[in-house]
Amino acid sequence: MKKSTVACTLALALALPFAASAQYSGPSTVPALSVKQLLETGQDDQHATVRGFIVSHDGGEHYTFADDTGRMRVEIDAKHFPPGVKIDDKVRVELTGEFDKDRLTGKTELDVKRLSVLR
């Protein structure tokens, strides 16, 4: 009985990292926008996708993202970075998440829920 419990627990522990790294990579109904479009027309809590480059790490989970039209602040949890993939300012990425726009301060940020490396 104890051996089967230990074996099941071990199998589950080994399987969890693989399940956590799986992500959907097919088409999305969220259209890709430029940084300029998102900053000019984006609504608070809007789902958005942008394509470009993470150009700097600003501390904690905060980064600066840029495309040909501008720059914006993004928040990316470490769990959203693909394991084993080095991402620098020369690697093109697609970020999908929720656009946050503070009505009082006017500050904006994309809270990233998915990060994909574009090839």
C-alpha positions as CSV (number, residue, x, y, z in Angstrom):
1,M,0.0,0.0,0.0
2,K,2.7,2.4,1.0
3,K,4.8,1.6,-2.1
4,S,1.9,2.3,-4.5
5,T,1.1,5.6,-2.7
6,V,4.8,6.7,-3.0
7,A,4.9,5.6,-6.6
8,C,1.7,7.6,-7.5
9,T,3.0,10.6,-5.6
10,L,6.3,10.4,-7.4
11,A,4.7,10.0,-10.8
12,L,2.4,13.0,-10.2
13,A,5.4,15.1,-9.1
14,L,7.3,14.2,-12.2
15,A,4.4,14.9,-14.5
16,L,3.5,18.4,-13.1
17,P,6.3,20.3,-14.7
18,F,5.4,19.0,-18.2
19,A,1.8,19.9,-17.8
20,A,2.7,23.4,-16.6
21,S,4.9,24.1,-19.6
22,A,2.2,23.2,-22.2
23,Q,0.4,26.1,-23.8
24,Y,-1.9,26.8,-26.7
25,S,-0.1,28.0,-29.8
26,G,-2.8,28.1,-32.4
27,P,-4.7,31.0,-33.9
28,S,-6.3,33.7,-31.6
29,T,-9.3,35.9,-31.9
30,V,-7.4,38.7,-30.2
31,P,-6.1,40.9,-33.1
32,A,-2.5,42.0,-33.0
33,L,-2.1,45.8,-32.4
34,S,0.9,48.1,-32.6
35,V,2.0,49.8,-29.5
36,K,0.8,53.1,-30.9
37,Q,-2.7,51.7,-31.6
38,L,-2.9,50.1,-28.2
39,L,-1.8,53.3,-26.3
40,E,-4.1,55.6,-28.4
41,T,-7.3,53.4,-28.5
42,G,-6.9,50.7,-25.9
43,Q,-9.6,50.5,-23.2
44,D,-9.0,49.4,-19.6
45,D,-9.2,45.6,-19.2
46,Q,-9.1,45.1,-23.0
47,H,-7.5,41.9,-24.2
48,A,-4.6,42.7,-26.5
49,T,-1.8,41.2,-28.5
50,V,1.4,43.0,-29.5
51,R,4.5,41.8,-31.5
52,G,7.9,43.2,-31.1
53,F,10.8,43.1,-28.6
54,I,11.4,43.2,-24.9
55,V,14.1,45.9,-24.8
56,S,14.8,46.2,-21.1
57,H,14.1,44.7,-17.7
58,D,13.0,47.5,-15.4
59,G,12.9,45.5,-12.1
60,G,10.7,42.8,-10.7
61,E,8.1,41.7,-13.3
62,H,8.3,45.0,-15.2
63,Y,9.8,45.3,-18.7
64,T,9.8,47.8,-21.5
65,F,8.4,46.4,-24.8
66,A,8.9,48.1,-28.2
67,D,7.8,47.7,-31.8
68,D,8.3,50.0,-34.8
69,T,5.6,52.4,-33.5
70,G,6.7,53.0,-29.9
71,R,7.4,51.6,-26.4
72,M,5.2,50.6,-23.5
73,R,5.5,49.1,-20.0
74,V,4.6,45.4,-19.6
75,E,4.3,43.1,-16.6
76,I,5.4,39.5,-17.2
77,D,5.4,36.9,-14.5
78,A,8.4,34.6,-14.6
79,K,6.1,31.6,-15.3
80,H,5.2,33.0,-18.7
81,F,8.8,32.9,-20.0
82,P,9.4,29.7,-22.0
83,P,11.7,27.4,-20.1
84,G,15.2,27.1,-21.6
85,V,14.8,29.9,-24.1
86,K,17.0,33.0,-23.8
87,I,15.1,36.1,-24.6
88,D,16.9,39.4,-25.2
89,D,16.3,42.6,-27.1
90,K,16.9,40.9,-30.4
91,V,14.4,38.1,-30.0
92,R,11.0,38.9,-31.5
93,V,8.1,38.0,-29.3
94,E,4.3,38.1,-29.2
95,L,2.7,39.2,-25.9
96,T,-1.0,38.6,-25.2
97,G,-2.6,39.9,-22.1
98,E,-4.9,42.5,-20.5
99,F,-4.3,46.2,-21.1
100,D,-4.5,48.2,-17.9
101,K,-5.2,51.9,-18.1
102,D,-5.4,53.9,-14.9
103,R,-8.0,56.6,-15.3
104,L,-6.5,58.9,-12.7
105,T,-2.8,58.8,-13.5
106,G,-3.1,57.9,-17.2
107,K,-0.4,55.2,-16.7
108,T,-0.7,52.2,-18.9
109,E,0.6,48.6,-18.8
110,L,0.0,45.3,-20.5
111,D,-0.4,42.5,-17.9
112,V,1.0,39.6,-20.0
113,K,-0.8,36.2,-19.8
114,R,1.1,34.6,-22.7
115,L,4.5,35.1,-24.2
116,S,5.5,33.4,-27.5
117,V,8.8,33.6,-29.3
118,L,8.3,34.4,-33.0
119,R,10.6,32.8,-35.5
